[in-house]
Amino acid sequence: MNVRNEYIFWGYGLFPDKDGDFIKKKMGECTGEEILKEVLYHLPVDNKEYILGVSHCIPTEMPFITSQFNIREKYDRPKVIPDGAENFGFLGQYVEIKDDVVFTVEYSVRSAMMAVYSLLGINKKVPPVYRGYLNPIIVWRAIKALLR
Ligand SMILES: Cc1cc2nc3c(=O)[nH]c(=O)nc-3n(C[C@H](O)[C@H](O)[C@H](O)COP(=O)(O)OP(=O)(O)OC[C@H]3O[C@@H](n4cnc5c(N)ncnc54)[C@H](O)[C@@H]3O)c2cc1C
């Protein structure tokens, strides 16, 4: 197998309960081939049949993937180090980190840094959360992207 000639394409379907524009089935009822067909028919590519013939499309349902974005109150998630805790902390996507955004590796790593540095008394700084919304250039780019 020559991996240099292999490509991986990863995509998300946000509306699995709606019929496709080309394949008149819900995404959850489609085979991998049908999902790939739907995607390809939307794209301006010439060699669709060739791509279909040499590709494997493996559908995966992740029903809880958006649970991380559920609306929450301030105290729904534990702090990395709960008040008074001395020998344990919480890590991962379901802890509360001020100003940070979930669904990133960075979030989990930051929680681990916060817990380990603090509980073990390591004198290192946790990298600050990137706050793009305070940067006018980023805000301007975001507005342009929204209006495209
Ligand atoms: C499809 C998809 C695309 C993503 N894309 C990006 C991206 O582009 N950029 C980005 O930054 N983030 C992305 N993420 C998010 C990122 O992958 C996660 O936020 C990150 O992996 C979480 O790391 P974690 O170590 O907290 O948890 P996990 O990586 O989920 O690790 C938890 C581990 O604990 C194990 N485990 C669970 N229960 C037990 C148990 N009872 N006993 C022992 N072990 C257990 C699990 O098997 C797993 O190995 C993506 C996630 C998904 C699903």
The ligand as a Gaussian input file, in Angstrom:
#p B3LYP/6-31G(d) Opt

LIG

0 1
 C      -15.070000      14.053000      15.498000
 C      -14.256000      14.925000      16.399000
 C      -13.453000      15.904000      15.869000
 C      -12.695000      16.723000      16.701000
 N      -11.900000      17.682000      16.151000
 C      -11.122000      18.422000      16.957000
 C      -10.206000      19.366000      16.402000
 O      -10.094000      19.545000      15.188000
 N       -9.452000      20.114000      17.255000
 C       -9.524000      19.952000      18.612000
 O       -8.786000      20.618000      19.352000
 N      -10.380000      19.059000      19.158000
 C      -11.169000      18.286000      18.375000
 N      -12.042000      17.381000      18.920000
 C      -12.176000      17.324000      20.384000
 C      -11.046000      16.547000      21.034000
 O      -10.826000      15.340000      20.335000
 C      -11.461000      16.237000      22.480000
 O      -11.869000      17.419000      23.113000
 C      -10.271000      15.656000      23.245000
 O       -9.842000      14.468000      22.628000
 C      -10.685000      15.358000      24.668000
 O       -9.556000      14.807000      25.316000
 P       -9.718000      14.095000      26.701000
 O       -8.374000      13.520000      27.020000
 O      -10.339000      15.034000      27.689000
 O      -10.792000      12.958000      26.481000
 P      -10.726000      11.700000      25.493000
 O       -9.774000      11.930000      24.354000
 O      -12.155000      11.384000      25.213000
 O      -10.051000      10.592000      26.410000
 C      -10.780000       9.956000      27.427000
 C      -10.220000       8.557000      27.538000
 O      -10.769000       7.918000      28.687000
 C      -11.102000       6.603000      28.353000
 N      -12.135000       6.159000      29.300000
 C      -13.447000       6.510000      29.345000
 N      -14.083000       5.906000      30.365000
 C      -13.132000       5.159000      30.983000
 C      -13.154000       4.292000      32.123000
 N      -14.258000       4.090000      32.830000
 N      -12.013000       3.683000      32.467000
 C      -10.867000       3.893000      31.780000
 N      -10.772000       4.696000      30.704000
 C      -11.896000       5.321000      30.318000
 C      -11.589000       6.683000      26.923000
 O      -11.494000       5.426000      26.294000
 C      -10.582000       7.680000      26.338000
 O       -9.411000       7.067000      25.861000
 C      -12.773000      16.545000      18.104000
 C      -13.587000      15.527000      18.635000
 C      -14.301000      14.722000      17.797000
 C      -15.139000      13.613000      18.403000

